[in-house]
């Protein structure tokens, strides 16, 4: 993780599904390790939330396509 993770929210749209899930797991592990009010936790939490939004968007698109009979 390190400082680079806390400087800005990554563009998760550029990651494939596998990389996104892996990155999210790394962030989650780091969030669980960090004390509640430690430096960088807020930024990491925002990045984690952004990864959740990206996963939700991808799932929504997949379900929409599936429900319309598209592949």
mmCIF file of the N, C-alpha and C atoms, coordinates in Angstrom:
data_MODEL
# 
_entry.id   MODEL 
# 
loop_
_atom_site.group_PDB 
_atom_site.id 
_atom_site.type_symbol 
_atom_site.label_atom_id 
_atom_site.label_alt_id 
_atom_site.label_comp_id 
_atom_site.label_asym_id 
_atom_site.label_entity_id 
_atom_site.label_seq_id 
_atom_site.pdbx_PDB_ins_code 
_atom_site.Cartn_x 
_atom_site.Cartn_y 
_atom_site.Cartn_z 
_atom_site.occupancy 
_atom_site.B_iso_or_equiv 
_atom_site.pdbx_formal_charge 
_atom_site.auth_seq_id 
_atom_site.auth_comp_id 
_atom_site.auth_asym_id 
_atom_site.auth_atom_id 
_atom_site.pdbx_PDB_model_num 
ATOM 1   N N  . UNK A 1 1  ? 0.832   -1.189  0.000   1.00 0.00 ? 1  UNK A N  1 
ATOM 2   C CA . UNK A 1 1  ? 0.000   0.000   0.000   1.00 0.00 ? 1  UNK A CA 1 
ATOM 3   C C  . UNK A 1 1  ? 0.877   1.252   0.000   1.00 0.00 ? 1  UNK A C  1 
ATOM 4   N N  . UNK A 1 2  ? 1.367   1.622   1.163   1.00 0.00 ? 2  UNK A N  1 
ATOM 5   C CA . UNK A 1 2  ? 2.302   2.730   1.248   1.00 0.00 ? 2  UNK A CA 1 
ATOM 6   C C  . UNK A 1 2  ? 1.678   4.078   0.975   1.00 0.00 ? 2  UNK A C  1 
ATOM 7   N N  . UNK A 1 3  ? 2.530   5.055   0.822   1.00 0.00 ? 3  UNK A N  1 
ATOM 8   C CA . UNK A 1 3  ? 2.113   6.436   0.646   1.00 0.00 ? 3  UNK A CA 1 
ATOM 9   C C  . UNK A 1 3  ? 1.357   6.662   -0.653  1.00 0.00 ? 3  UNK A C  1 
ATOM 10  N N  . UNK A 1 4  ? 1.724   5.969   -1.706  1.00 0.00 ? 4  UNK A N  1 
ATOM 11  C CA . UNK A 1 4  ? 1.065   6.178   -2.999  1.00 0.00 ? 4  UNK A CA 1 
ATOM 12  C C  . UNK A 1 4  ? -0.436  5.936   -2.895  1.00 0.00 ? 4  UNK A C  1 
ATOM 13  N N  . UNK A 1 5  ? -0.860  4.973   -2.100  1.00 0.00 ? 5  UNK A N  1 
ATOM 14  C CA . UNK A 1 5  ? -2.271  4.675   -1.953  1.00 0.00 ? 5  UNK A CA 1 
ATOM 15  C C  . UNK A 1 5  ? -3.012  5.813   -1.275  1.00 0.00 ? 5  UNK A C  1 
ATOM 16  N N  . UNK A 1 6  ? -2.374  6.526   -0.391  1.00 0.00 ? 6  UNK A N  1 
ATOM 17  C CA . UNK A 1 6  ? -3.057  7.559   0.371   1.00 0.00 ? 6  UNK A CA 1 
ATOM 18  C C  . UNK A 1 6  ? -3.037  8.913   -0.326  1.00 0.00 ? 6  UNK A C  1 
ATOM 19  N N  . UNK A 1 7  ? -2.266  9.065   -1.403  1.00 0.00 ? 7  UNK A N  1 
ATOM 20  C CA . UNK A 1 7  ? -2.170  10.353  -2.067  1.00 0.00 ? 7  UNK A CA 1 
ATOM 21  C C  . UNK A 1 7  ? -3.399  10.692  -2.901  1.00 0.00 ? 7  UNK A C  1 
ATOM 22  N N  . UNK A 1 8  ? -4.005  9.687   -3.519  1.00 0.00 ? 8  UNK A N  1 
ATOM 23  C CA . UNK A 1 8  ? -5.157  9.925   -4.373  1.00 0.00 ? 8  UNK A CA 1 
ATOM 24  C C  . UNK A 1 8  ? -5.951  8.637   -4.538  1.00 0.00 ? 8  UNK A C  1 
ATOM 25  N N  . UNK A 1 9  ? -7.163  8.787   -5.049  1.00 0.00 ? 9  UNK A N  1 
ATOM 26  C CA . UNK A 1 9  ? -7.980  7.612   -5.312  1.00 0.00 ? 9  UNK A CA 1 
ATOM 27  C C  . UNK A 1 9  ? -7.610  7.072   -6.680  1.00 0.00 ? 9  UNK A C  1 
ATOM 28  N N  . UNK A 1 10 ? -7.218  5.814   -6.746  1.00 0.00 ? 10 UNK A N  1 
ATOM 29  C CA . UNK A 1 10 ? -6.852  5.222   -8.032  1.00 0.00 ? 10 UNK A CA 1 
ATOM 30  C C  . UNK A 1 10 ? -8.040  5.170   -8.992  1.00 0.00 ? 10 UNK A C  1 
ATOM 31  N N  . UNK A 1 11 ? -7.737  5.099   -10.286 1.00 0.00 ? 11 UNK A N  1 
ATOM 32  C CA . UNK A 1 11 ? -8.780  4.954   -11.298 1.00 0.00 ? 11 UNK A CA 1 
ATOM 33  C C  . UNK A 1 11 ? -9.060  3.464   -11.464 1.00 0.00 ? 11 UNK A C  1 
ATOM 34  N N  . UNK A 1 12 ? -10.022 2.971   -10.722 1.00 0.00 ? 12 UNK A N  1 
ATOM 35  C CA . UNK A 1 12 ? -10.334 1.555   -10.733 1.00 0.00 ? 12 UNK A CA 1 
ATOM 36  C C  . UNK A 1 12 ? -10.939 1.098   -12.056 1.00 0.00 ? 12 UNK A C  1 
ATOM 37  N N  . UNK A 1 13 ? -11.417 2.036   -12.872 1.00 0.00 ? 13 UNK A N  1 
ATOM 38  C CA . UNK A 1 13 ? -11.990 1.658   -14.165 1.00 0.00 ? 13 UNK A CA 1 
ATOM 39  C C  . UNK A 1 13 ? -10.941 1.078   -15.097 1.00 0.00 ? 13 UNK A C  1 
ATOM 40  N N  . UNK A 1 14 ? -9.670  1.335   -14.822 1.00 0.00 ? 14 UNK A N  1 
ATOM 41  C CA . UNK A 1 14 ? -8.583  0.850   -15.670 1.00 0.00 ? 14 UNK A CA 1 
ATOM 42  C C  . UNK A 1 14 ? -8.154  -0.578  -15.334 1.00 0.00 ? 14 UNK A C  1 
ATOM 43  N N  . UNK A 1 15 ? -8.657  -1.133  -14.237 1.00 0.00 ? 15 UNK A N  1 
ATOM 44  C CA . UNK A 1 15 ? -8.273  -2.475  -13.809 1.00 0.00 ? 15 UNK A CA 1 
ATOM 45  C C  . UNK A 1 15 ? -9.270  -3.505  -14.328 1.00 0.00 ? 15 UNK A C  1 
ATOM 46  N N  . UNK A 1 16 ? -8.759  -4.691  -14.689 1.00 0.00 ? 16 UNK A N  1 
ATOM 47  C CA . UNK A 1 16 ? -9.692  -5.764  -15.027 1.00 0.00 ? 16 UNK A CA 1 
ATOM 48  C C  . UNK A 1 16 ? -10.289 -6.297  -13.722 1.00 0.00 ? 16 UNK A C  1 
ATOM 49  N N  . UNK A 1 17 ? -11.282 -7.174  -13.843 1.00 0.00 ? 17 UNK A N  1 
ATOM 50  C CA . UNK A 1 17 ? -11.988 -7.648  -12.655 1.00 0.00 ? 17 UNK A CA 1 
ATOM 51  C C  . UNK A 1 17 ? -11.055 -8.283  -11.633 1.00 0.00 ? 17 UNK A C  1 
ATOM 52  N N  . UNK A 1 18 ? -10.157 -9.132  -12.099 1.00 0.00 ? 18 UNK A N  1 
ATOM 53  C CA . UNK A 1 18 ? -9.247  -9.830  -11.190 1.00 0.00 ? 18 UNK A CA 1 
ATOM 54  C C  . UNK A 1 18 ? -8.342  -8.850  -10.444 1.00 0.00 ? 18 UNK A C  1 
ATOM 55  N N  . UNK A 1 19 ? -7.793  -7.891  -11.163 1.00 0.00 ? 19 UNK A N  1 
ATOM 56  C CA . UNK A 1 19 ? -6.915  -6.900  -10.536 1.00 0.00 ? 19 UNK A CA 1 
ATOM 57  C C  . UNK A 1 19 ? -7.694  -6.031  -9.548  1.00 0.00 ? 19 UNK A C  1 
ATOM 58  N N  . UNK A 1 20 ? -8.926  -5.682  -9.892  1.00 0.00 ? 20 UNK A N  1 
ATOM 59  C CA . UNK A 1 20 ? -9.756  -4.874  -9.000  1.00 0.00 ? 20 UNK A CA 1 
ATOM 60  C C  . UNK A 1 20 ? -10.040 -5.621  -7.697  1.00 0.00 ? 20 UNK A C  1 
ATOM 61  N N  . UNK A 1 21 ? -10.398 -6.877  -7.818  1.00 0.00 ? 21 UNK A N  1 
ATOM 62  C CA . UNK A 1 21 ? -10.688 -7.672  -6.620  1.00 0.00 ? 21 UNK A CA 1 
ATOM 63  C C  . UNK A 1 21 ? -9.439  -7.835  -5.764  1.00 0.00 ? 21 UNK A C  1 
ATOM 64  N N  . UNK A 1 22 ? -8.300  -8.065  -6.399  1.00 0.00 ? 22 UNK A N  1 
ATOM 65  C CA . UNK A 1 22 ? -7.043  -8.194  -5.652  1.00 0.00 ? 22 UNK A CA 1 
ATOM 66  C C  . UNK A 1 22 ? -6.682  -6.896  -4.947  1.00 0.00 ? 22 UNK A C  1 
ATOM 67  N N  . UNK A 1 23 ? -6.804  -5.788  -5.656  1.00 0.00 ? 23 UNK A N  1 
ATOM 68  C CA . UNK A 1 23 ? -6.478  -4.475  -5.072  1.00 0.00 ? 23 UNK A CA 1 
ATOM 69  C C  . UNK A 1 23 ? -7.385  -4.175  -3.895  1.00 0.00 ? 23 UNK A C  1 
ATOM 70  N N  . UNK A 1 24 ? -8.645  -4.512  -4.055  1.00 0.00 ? 24 UNK A N  1 
ATOM 71  C CA . UNK A 1 24 ? -9.626  -4.289  -2.987  1.00 0.00 ? 24 UNK A CA 1 
ATOM 72  C C  . UNK A 1 24 ? -9.283  -5.121  -1.749  1.00 0.00 ? 24 UNK A C  1 
ATOM 73  N N  . UNK A 1 25 ? -8.869  -6.366  -1.950  1.00 0.00 ? 25 UNK A N  1 
ATOM 74  C CA . UNK A 1 25 ? -8.477  -7.226  -0.829  1.00 0.00 ? 25 UNK A CA 1 
ATOM 75  C C  . UNK A 1 25 ? -7.258  -6.650  -0.109  1.00 0.00 ? 25 UNK A C  1 
ATOM 76  N N  . UNK A 1 26 ? -6.314  -6.119  -0.863  1.00 0.00 ? 26 UNK A N  1 
ATOM 77  C CA . UNK A 1 26 ? -5.130  -5.493  -0.253  1.00 0.00 ? 26 UNK A CA 1 
ATOM 78  C C  . UNK A 1 26 ? -5.527  -4.289  0.588   1.00 0.00 ? 26 UNK A C  1 
ATOM 79  N N  . UNK A 1 27 ? -6.425  -3.456  0.045   1.00 0.00 ? 27 UNK A N  1 
ATOM 80  C CA . UNK A 1 27 ? -6.874  -2.276  0.789   1.00 0.00 ? 27 UNK A CA 1 
ATOM 81  C C  . UNK A 1 27 ? -7.622  -2.683  2.050   1.00 0.00 ? 27 UNK A C  1 
ATOM 82  N N  . UNK A 1 28 ? -8.465  -3.704  1.937   1.00 0.00 ? 28 UNK A N  1 
ATOM 83  C CA . UNK A 1 28 ? -9.233  -4.168  3.097   1.00 0.00 ? 28 UNK A CA 1 
ATOM 84  C C  . UNK A 1 28 ? -8.296  -4.664  4.203   1.00 0.00 ? 28 UNK A C  1 
ATOM 85  N N  . UNK A 1 29 ? -7.289  -5.425  3.809   1.00 0.00 ? 29 UNK A N  1 
ATOM 86  C CA . UNK A 1 29 ? -6.318  -5.927  4.788   1.00 0.00 ? 29 UNK A CA 1 
ATOM 87  C C  . UNK A 1 29 ? -5.586  -4.771  5.470   1.00 0.00 ? 29 UNK A C  1 
ATOM 88  N N  . UNK A 1 30 ? -5.236  -3.763  4.703   1.00 0.00 ? 30 UNK A N  1 
ATOM 89  C CA . UNK A 1 30 ? -4.551  -2.600  5.268   1.00 0.00 ? 30 UNK A CA 1 
ATOM 90  C C  . UNK A 1 30 ? -5.481  -1.823  6.201   1.00 0.00 ? 30 UNK A C  1 
ATOM 91  N N  . UNK A 1 31 ? -6.741  -1.672  5.831   1.00 0.00 ? 31 UNK A N  1 
ATOM 92  C CA . UNK A 1 31 ? -7.708  -0.994  6.693   1.00 0.00 ? 31 UNK A CA 1 
ATOM 93  C C  . UNK A 1 31 ? -7.883  -1.736  8.012   1.00 0.00 ? 31 UNK A C  1 
ATOM 94  N N  . UNK A 1 32 ? -7.893  -3.055  7.961   1.00 0.00 ? 32 UNK A N  1 
ATOM 95  C CA . UNK A 1 32 ? -8.033  -3.842  9.181   1.00 0.00 ? 32 UNK A CA 1 
ATOM 96  C C  . UNK A 1 32 ? -6.799  -3.735  10.068  1.00 0.00 ? 32 UNK A C  1 
ATOM 97  N N  . UNK A 1 33 ? -5.651  -3.499  9.454   1.00 0.00 ? 33 UNK A N  1 
ATOM 98  C CA . UNK A 1 33 ? -4.396  -3.397  10.192  1.00 0.00 ? 33 UNK A CA 1 
ATOM 99  C C  . UNK A 1 33 ? -4.218  -2.027  10.852  1.00 0.00 ? 33 UNK A C  1 
ATOM 100 N N  . UNK A 1 34 ? -4.673  -0.985  10.176  1.00 0.00 ? 34 UNK A N  1 
ATOM 101 C CA . UNK A 1 34 ? -4.456  0.385   10.665  1.00 0.00 ? 34 UNK A CA 1 
ATOM 102 C C  . UNK A 1 34 ? -5.350  0.713   11.863  1.00 0.00 ? 34 UNK A C  1 
ATOM 103 N N  . UNK A 1 35 ? -4.806  1.442   12.840  1.00 0.00 ? 35 UNK A N  1 
ATOM 104 C CA . UNK A 1 35 ? -5.644  1.934   13.946  1.00 0.00 ? 35 UNK A CA 1 
ATOM 105 C C  . UNK A 1 35 ? -6.700  2.904   13.405  1.00 0.00 ? 35 UNK A C  1 
ATOM 106 N N  . UNK A 1 36 ? -7.833  3.036   14.089  1.00 0.00 ? 36 UNK A N  1 
ATOM 107 C CA . UNK A 1 36 ? -8.955  3.843   13.591  1.00 0.00 ? 36 UNK A CA 1 
ATOM 108 C C  . UNK A 1 36 ? -8.632  5.273   13.170  1.00 0.00 ? 36 UNK A C  1 
ATOM 109 N N  . UNK A 1 37 ? -7.786  5.976   13.880  1.00 0.00 ? 37 UNK A N  1 
ATOM 110 C CA . UNK A 1 37 ? -7.535  7.386   13.549  1.00 0.00 ? 37 UNK A CA 1 
ATOM 111 C C  . UNK A 1 37 ? -6.112  7.617   13.059  1.00 0.00 ? 37 UNK A C  1 
ATOM 112 N N  . UNK A 1 38 ? -5.536  6.617   12.424  1.00 0.00 ? 38 UNK A N  1 
ATOM 113 C CA . UNK A 1 38 ? -4.151  6.733   11.969  1.00 0.00 ? 38 UNK A CA 1 
ATOM 114 C C  . UNK A 1 38 ? -4.055  7.550   10.682  1.00 0.00 ? 38 UNK A C  1 
ATOM 115 N N  . UNK A 1 39 ? -2.852  8.057   10.445  1.00 0.00 ? 39 UNK A N  1 
ATOM 116 C CA . UNK A 1 39 ? -2.603  8.839   9.232   1.00 0.00 ? 39 UNK A CA 1 
ATOM 117 C C  . UNK A 1 39 ? -2.849  7.973   8.007   1.00 0.00 ? 39 UNK A C  1 
ATOM 118 N N  . UNK A 1 40 ? -3.536  8.515   7.037   1.00 0.00 ? 40 UNK A N  1 
ATOM 119 C CA . UNK A 1 40 ? -3.770  7.808   5.787   1.00 0.00 ? 40 UNK A CA 1 
ATOM 120 C C  . UNK A 1 40 ? -5.007  6.932   5.769   1.00 0.00 ? 40 UNK A C  1 
ATOM 121 N N  . UNK A 1 41 ? -5.581  6.666   6.922   1.00 0.00 ? 41 UNK A N  1 
ATOM 122 C CA . UNK A 1 41 ? -6.747  5.767   6.951   1.00 0.00 ? 41 UNK A CA 1 
ATOM 123 C C  . UNK A 1 41 ? -7.945  6.360   6.216   1.00 0.00 ? 41 UNK A C  1 
ATOM 124 N N  . UNK A 1 42 ? -8.175  7.660   6.365   1.00 0.00 ? 42 UNK A N  1 
ATOM 125 C CA . UNK A 1 42 ? -9.319  8.284   5.686   1.00 0.00 ? 42 UNK A CA 1 
ATOM 126 C C  . UNK A 1 42 ? -9.180  8.170   4.170   1.00 0.00 ? 42 UNK A C  1 
ATOM 127 N N  . UNK A 1 43 ? -7.990  8.451   3.656   1.00 0.00 ? 43 UNK A N  1 
ATOM 128 C CA . UNK A 1 43 ? -7.771  8.359   2.210   1.00 0.00 ? 43 UNK A CA 1 
ATOM 129 C C  . UNK A 1 43 ? -7.920  6.920   1.725   1.00 0.00 ? 43 UNK A C  1 
ATOM 130 N N  . UNK A 1 44 ? -7.397  5.987   2.496   1.00 0.00 ? 44 UNK A N  1 
ATOM 131 C CA . UNK A 1 44 ? -7.515  4.579   2.124   1.00 0.00 ? 44 UNK A CA 1 
ATOM 132 C C  . UNK A 1 44 ? -8.975  4.138   2.170   1.00 0.00 ? 44 UNK A C  1 
ATOM 133 N N  . UNK A 1 45 ? -9.703  4.620   3.140   1.00 0.00 ? 45 UNK A N  1 
ATOM 134 C CA . UNK A 1 45 ? -11.120 4.306   3.242   1.00 0.00 ? 45 UNK A CA 1 
ATOM 135 C C  . UNK A 1 45 ? -11.892 4.858   2.044   1.00 0.00 ? 45 UNK A C  1 
ATOM 136 N N  . UNK A 1 46 ? -11.542 6.069   1.614   1.00 0.00 ? 46 UNK A N  1 
ATOM 137 C CA . UNK A 1 46 ? -12.184 6.653   0.429   1.00 0.00 ? 46 UNK A CA 1 
ATOM 138 C C  . UNK A 1 46 ? -11.870 5.829   -0.819  1.00 0.00 ? 46 UNK A C  1 
ATOM 139 N N  . UNK A 1 47 ? -10.625 5.376   -0.939  1.00 0.00 ? 47 UNK A N  1 
ATOM 140 C CA . UNK A 1 47 ? -10.239 4.544   -2.081  1.00 0.00 ? 47 UNK A CA 1 
ATOM 141 C C  . UNK A 1 47 ? -10.996 3.211   -2.043  1.00 0.00 ? 47 UNK A C  1 
ATOM 142 N N  . UNK A 1 48 ? -11.123 2.633   -0.875  1.00 0.00 ? 48 UNK A N  1 
ATOM 143 C CA . UNK A 1 48 ? -11.869 1.381   -0.728  1.00 0.00 ? 48 UNK A CA 1 
ATOM 144 C C  . UNK A 1 48 ? -13.324 1.590   -1.139  1.00 0.00 ? 48 UNK A C  1 
ATOM 145 N N  . UNK A 1 49 ? -13.910 2.699   -0.687  1.00 0.00 ? 49 UNK A N  1 
ATOM 146 C CA . UNK A 1 49 ? -15.294 3.015   -1.054  1.00 0.00 ? 49 UNK A CA 1 
ATOM 147 C C  . UNK A 1 49 ? -15.428 3.197   -2.570  1.00 0.00 ? 49 UNK A C  1 
ATOM 148 N N  . UNK A 1 50 ? -14.429 3.830   -3.189  1.00 0.00 ? 50 UNK A N  1 
ATOM 149 C CA . UNK A 1 50 ? -14.451 4.002   -4.643  1.00 0.00 ? 50 UNK A CA 1 
ATOM 150 C C  . UNK A 1 50 ? -14.369 2.653   -5.354  1.00 0.00 ? 50 UNK A C  1 
ATOM 151 N N  . UNK A 1 51 ? -13.598 1.719   -4.791  1.00 0.00 ? 51 UNK A N  1 
ATOM 152 C CA . UNK A 1 51 ? -13.531 0.385   -5.392  1.00 0.00 ? 51 UNK A CA 1 
ATOM 153 C C  . UNK A 1 51 ? -14.879 -0.325  -5.269  1.00 0.00 ? 51 UNK A C  1 
ATOM 154 N N  . UNK A 1 52 ? -15.576 -0.091  -4.169  1.00 0.00 ? 52 UNK A N  1 
ATOM 155 C CA . UNK A 1 52 ? -16.916 -0.660  -3.995  1.00 0.00 ? 52 UNK A CA 1 
ATOM 156 C C  . UNK A 1 52 ? -17.859 -0.109  -5.054  1.00 0.00 ? 52 UNK A C  1 
ATOM 157 N N  . UNK A 1 53 ? -17.786 1.184   -5.294  1.00 0.00 ? 53 UNK A N  1 
ATOM 158 C CA . UNK A 1 53 ? -18.630 1.802   -6.323  1.00 0.00 ? 53 UNK A CA 1 
ATOM 159 C C  . UNK A 1 53 ? -18.341 1.209   -7.699  1.00 0.00 ? 53 UNK A C  1 
ATOM 160 N N  . UNK A 1 54 ? -17.068 0.983   -8.014  1.00 0.00 ? 54 UNK A N  1 
ATOM 161 C CA . UNK A 1 54 ? -16.706 0.408   -9.306  1.00 0.00 ? 54 UNK A CA 1 
ATOM 162 C C  . UNK A 1 54 ? -17.243 -1.016  -9.431  1.00 0.00 ? 54 UNK A C  1 
ATOM 163 N N  . UNK A 1 55 ? -17.118 -1.799  -8.379  1.00 0.00 ? 55 UNK A N  1 
ATOM 164 C CA . UNK A 1 55 ? -17.659 -3.166  -8.404  1.00 0.00 ? 55 UNK A CA 1 
ATOM 165 C C  . UNK A 1 55 ? -19.175 -3.129  -8.564  1.00 0.00 ? 55 UNK A C  1 
ATOM 166 N N  . UNK A 1 56 ? -19.835 -2.245  -7.844  1.00 0.00 ? 56 UNK A N  1 
ATOM 167 C CA . UNK A 1 56 ? -21.289 -2.110  -7.969  1.00 0.00 ? 56 UNK A CA 1 
ATOM 168 C C  . UNK A 1 56 ? -21.685 -1.720  -9.392  1.00 0.00 ? 56 UNK A C  1 
ATOM 169 N N  . UNK A 1 57 ? -20.959 -0.784  -9.994  1.00 0.00 ? 57 UNK A N  1 
ATOM 170 C CA . UNK A 1 57 ? -21.245 -0.365  -11.369 1.00 0.00 ? 57 UNK A CA 1 
ATOM 171 C C  . UNK A 1 57 ? -21.093 -1.526  -12.348 1.00 0.00 ? 57 UNK A C  1 
ATOM 172 N N  . UNK A 1 58 ? -20.012 -2.286  -12.191 1.00 0.00 ? 58 UNK A N  1 
ATOM 173 C CA . UNK A 1 58 ? -19.788 -3.428  -13.079 1.00 0.00 ? 58 UNK A CA 1 
ATOM 174 C C  . UNK A 1 58 ? -20.880 -4.474  -12.910 1.00 0.00 ? 58 UNK A C  1 
ATOM 175 N N  . UNK A 1 59 ? -21.263 -4.745  -11.676 1.00 0.00 ? 59 UNK A N  1 
ATOM 176 C CA . UNK A 1 59 ? -22.321 -5.733  -11.421 1.00 0.00 ? 59 UNK A CA 1 
ATOM 177 C C  . UNK A 1 59 ? -23.648 -5.255  -12.004 1.00 0.00 ? 59 UNK A C  1 
ATOM 178 N N  . UNK A 1 60 ? -23.943 -3.987  -11.823 1.00 0.00 ? 60 UNK A N  1 
ATOM 179 C CA . UNK A 1 60 ? -25.184 -3.417  -12.351 1.00 0.00 ? 60 UNK A CA 1 
ATOM 180 C C  . UNK A 1 60 ? -25.232 -3.559  -13.872 1.00 0.00 ? 60 UNK A C  1 
ATOM 181 N N  . UNK A 1 61 ? -24.119 -3.255  -14.537 1.00 0.00 ? 61 UNK A N  1 
ATOM 182 C CA . UNK A 1 61 ? -24.064 -3.374  -15.998 1.00 0.00 ? 61 UNK A CA 1 
ATOM 183 C C  . UNK A 1 61 ? -24.218 -4.826  -16.435 1.00 0.00 ? 61 UNK A C  1 
ATOM 184 N N  . UNK A 1 62 ? -23.562 -5.740  -15.723 1.00 0.00 ? 62 UNK A N  1 
ATOM 185 C CA . UNK A 1 62 ? -23.662 -7.161  -16.067 1.00 0.00 ? 62 UNK A CA 1 
ATOM 186 C C  . UNK A 1 62 ? -25.083 -7.658  -15.887 1.00 0.00 ? 62 UNK A C  1 
ATOM 187 N N  . UNK A 1 63 ? -25.737 -7.285  -14.815 1.00 0.00 ? 63 UNK A N  1 
ATOM 188 C CA . UNK A 1 63 ? -27.105 -7.716  -14.570 1.00 0.00 ? 63 UNK A CA 1 
ATOM 189 C C  . UNK A 1 63 ? -28.060 -7.115  -15.602 1.00 0.00 ? 63 UNK A C  1 
ATOM 190 N N  . UNK A 1 64 ? -27.829 -5.873  -15.970 1.00 0.00 ? 64 UNK A N  1 
ATOM 191 C CA . UNK A 1 64 ? -28.677 -5.235  -16.969 1.00 0.00 ? 64 UNK A CA 1 
ATOM 192 C C  . UNK A 1 64 ? -28.550 -5.959  -18.304 1.00 0.00 ? 64 UNK A C  1 
ATOM 193 N N  . UNK A 1 65 ? -27.337 -6.254  -18.713 1.00 0.00 ? 65 UNK A N  1 
ATOM 194 C CA . UNK A 1 65 ? -27.117 -6.965  -19.970 1.00 0.00 ? 65 UNK A CA 1 
ATOM 195 C C  . UNK A 1 65 ? -27.730 -8.355  -19.915 1.00 0.00 ? 65 UNK A C  1 
ATOM 196 N N  . UNK A 1 66 ? -27.561 -9.046  -18.789 1.00 0.00 ? 66 UNK A N  1 
ATOM 197 C CA . UNK A 1 66 ? -28.106 -10.395 -18.639 1.00 0.00 ? 66 UNK A CA 1 
ATOM 198 C C  . UNK A 1 66 ? -29.634 -10.388 -18.683 1.00 0.00 ? 66 UNK A C  1 
ATOM 199 N N  . UNK A 1 67 ? -30.222 -9.391  -18.043 1.00 0.00 ? 67 UNK A N  1 
ATOM 200 C CA . UNK A 1 67 ? -31.687 -9.324  -18.000 1.00 0.00 ? 67 UNK A CA 1 
ATOM 201 C C  . UNK A 1 67 ? -32.279 -8.955  -19.357 1.00 0.00 ? 67 UNK A C  1 
ATOM 202 N N  . UNK A 1 68 ? -31.473 -8.337  -20.207 1.00 0.00 ? 68 UNK A N  1 
ATOM 203 C CA . UNK A 1 68 ? -31.919 -7.978  -21.553 1.00 0.00 ? 68 UNK A CA 1 
ATOM 204 C C  . UNK A 1 68 ? -31.538 -9.050  -22.572 1.00 0.00 ? 68 UNK A C  1 
ATOM 205 N N  . UNK A 1 69 ? -30.974 -10.143 -22.079 1.00 0.00 ? 69 UNK A N  1 
ATOM 206 C CA . UNK A 1 69 ? -30.598 -11.249 -22.958 1.00 0.00 ? 69 UNK A CA 1 
ATOM 207 C C  . UNK A 1 69 ? -29.330 -11.012 -23.738 1.00 0.00 ? 69 UNK A C  1 
ATOM 208 N N  . UNK A 1 70 ? -28.521 -10.021 -23.346 1.00 0.00 ? 70 UNK A N  1 
ATOM 209 C CA . UNK A 1 70 ? -27.264 -9.726  -24.025 1.00 0.00 ? 70 UNK A CA 1 
ATOM 210 C C  . UNK A 1 70 ? -26.141 -10.519 -23.387 1.00 0.00 ? 70 UNK A C  1 
ATOM 211 N N  . UNK A 1 71 ? -25.094 -10.735 -24.136 1.00 0.00 ? 71 UNK A N  1 
ATOM 212 C CA . UNK A 1 71 ? -23.915 -11.420 -23.604 1.00 0.00 ? 71 UNK A CA 1 
ATOM 213 C C  . UNK A 1 71 ? -22.698 -10.597 -23.814 1.00 0.00 ? 71 UNK A C  1 
# 
